[in-house]
Structure formats: C-alpha cells, structure tokens
C-alpha cells in the first residue's frame, strides 16, 4: 500500500515486453521489511510472485464471501468436527480455479505449479516449448497436436499471465533432464 494511498502507473519501457505494466509503490521502510519477510516466508521467487499470491488469496476470499460463506481460522484438530469446510491450500491454486480456465487443470506434481492441458499429460510450458521449437501458430499447434484451438489459445493466455513461472519451470525441467543425461538441445549438424 502506498504512503498516500495511491499507486503511480508508469508506461511500459520500450524494451520491456508489451504484456507487462510497471506499477510503482511508495512504501515506508517497515513496509519494505514486511514485504521482504513475506517473500521469504511464502517462498516465492520475487515480489511480483508475492503480489500474485496476495491477489490469489484475495480472489479466493471474495469468491467465498460472495457465495455467502464465512472465512474462519480453525485449529487443525477441530476440522474433523465441522460438517463442511473449504480450505485454501495455496493462493496460487485460487488463481487457477476451474472458474477461470475451462481447458486447463492443476495436476499434482512434486515441484510444478503451472497448469496442464485438461485430459492431456502436457503442461502449458511443454506446449509453448513445442510451439516455439516447431514455429507453430496456434492453429497449426491445434491441428498437429490434435487439440481444440480454444484450448491452445487458453494455454497461451495463461502463459502470458504466468510467463515467469512457466519459463522458470521449463528451465528447471531442462536442467533435470540434462542432469539425468538426456540431450535437451538438438545435436549440432556438421
């Protein structure tokens, strides 16, 4: 929150990607310390990810209160005594609920947080990497991979909104494959 209760929006720098808008906040030193503490406690990669987590939490709270439910804090040992509970396991999951995406789902995975294509074992990042490697348009990807065009477009929309996460996970996947001895880049042609 800014000192004056306002935020100043700066136009995106010319060298920045057009999908980003820079928002500058004036914070007191103790607010910056709190941000740093939260960034470490929530284990996010950046302050931008921290803001995404906060937005996800707020969206979840809004959905629950608009549905007429109350938000409570309950001791874990008492949960079994309640007749019905809805738990916010991760604010990141609140941003990716089925009400937001029709053709993408969250699949349980030890380290991946990005969404996957519904009824496929393909992450959004894997789709994007395939499209890049083969220079496929959305229409070509849909045809070549036997996917509905609307699913490909929704995946690309998700990618634009979560580019940092997806790109970081693609890099992580590449590193893990390389560590196992798999060739992750095509061999040089001589």
N, C-alpha and C positions, 0 to 999 in steps of 0.2 A: 504494500500500500504506500502511496506516495505521501510526502510530508503535507502537501497542500490538498491531498485527496484527488489529485488529477494525474493522469499519465500524459506524456507527450509522445505523439507518434511521429517518428521521423520517416521520410520517404526511403524506400529501399535503396541501398547504394547500387550504383550502376553495375558493379562487378558481382553483386550478390545474385543468387537465383531468384527469379520473379515470384516464386511461391512463398517467400518469407517477407514478413513485415517486422521491422525492428521496433520494439516498444521500450522506451527508456523510463525508468522509475527513479525518483529521488527518494532515497532511503536514509534513515538515521543509522549511525554506526551499529547500534544494538539490533536493528532490523537486519542488517547485513550479517551480523554474527548469528542471528537466528536462522537466516537462510543457509549459511554455511553448516550449522549444526543439523538442520533438517536434511540438507543434501547428503550428509554423511549417514544420518540415521536411516533414511529411506533407501539408501544405497542406489542412488540414481547416478547417471553418468555426467549430468550437467544441471545447471539451474533451469535450463529450458525443459529438461525432463521432469524436474521437480514441479515446475508450473503445470506441466501436463498431468502429473499425478494429482495435484491440487484441483485442477479442473475436473478430472475424472471423479474425484471424491464429491465435489460439489454437484456434479450432474447426477450422481447416484442419490445423494441426499434429496435433491429436487424431485427426482422420479418417485422416490419412496414417499415423500410428504405429499406430492400431488396425488398419489394413489390412496391417500388417507391414512398412511401408516406413520407410526411414531418411531423416532430413532432413539434407541436405548443403549446403555452400556451395561452388560451383564457379566458377572463372574462366570468363567468357562464351566465351572462345576454346576452352575444353575441352569445352563442352557437346556439340558435334558428335561427339566421340569416345565419348560414353556411348550405350549401347544403348537406354535408356529414361529419360525424365525427366518429372517433373510439376512445373510451375512455378506458384508463387503470384504471379500478375501484380498482383493487388490484393486486399488483405484484404476490401474491400467486396464483391468478387465471391464470396469464400468464403461470406459470409453469404447470398448469393442463389443458391447452387448448386441444381441440379435436385433434389437430395435433400431440399431444404427446401420448394420450391414446385413443384407439378405443372402449374399453368396459367399460370405467369409465366416470362419469359425475359429475359436480358440481351441487348439489341441494341446493336451497335457504334454509337456516336454521338460526335461531337466533344466535347460537354460534358455530356450527360445521363448520370447514373449510376443513375437509378431503373430498375426493371424495367418491361417491357411485357407486354401480354396475348399469350400464345402464339397464333400463327397470325393475328395482327392487327397492324396498324400503329398501335397505340394504347397510350400509356403509362398507368401506373396513375394518374398525375396528371390526364391528359386524361379518363379515365373518371370520376374523382372530381369534376372540374370540371363535366362533363356532368350527372352526377347532382345536383350542387348547383344548377346553373342551371335544371334542369328539375324539381327537387324530386322525384326518383325514389327509390323504395325499391329495395333490391337486387333484389327480384322484378320490379319494373317495368323497371329497367335491363336485366335479363337478357332480358325479353320485347321491349322496344323496340329494343335494340341487337343482338338475335339472338345472345346469349351464353349459355353454360351458367351457371346460377345459382351453381354451385360455383366457377366462375372469377371471377364478380363478388365473391363472399364472400371468396375468397382474396385478391383485389386489395385489398379493404377491410381485411383483416387485415394485409397488407403495408403499406398506408397508415398504419394505426395504429402499426405498429412503426417506420416511417420517415417520419413526418409532417414533420419539419423539412426533410429532403432533398426530398421531393416538393413541399411548399409553396414552398420556395426555387426549385426548378426551374420550377414553374408561374409564379412571378413573373418569373423570367428569360425564359421563353418569351413572356410577355405584353409585357415590355419590348422584346424583339427584334422582335416583330410591330408594336408601336407605332412603333419606330424606322424600320420599313420602310413606315410609312404605313397599316397596316391598322387598322381600328376593332376594338378589343378589348373594348369595352363597348357594349351596345346604345345607340342614339341616344335621347335624351330625347323622350318623347311629349308634345306640347303640346295 
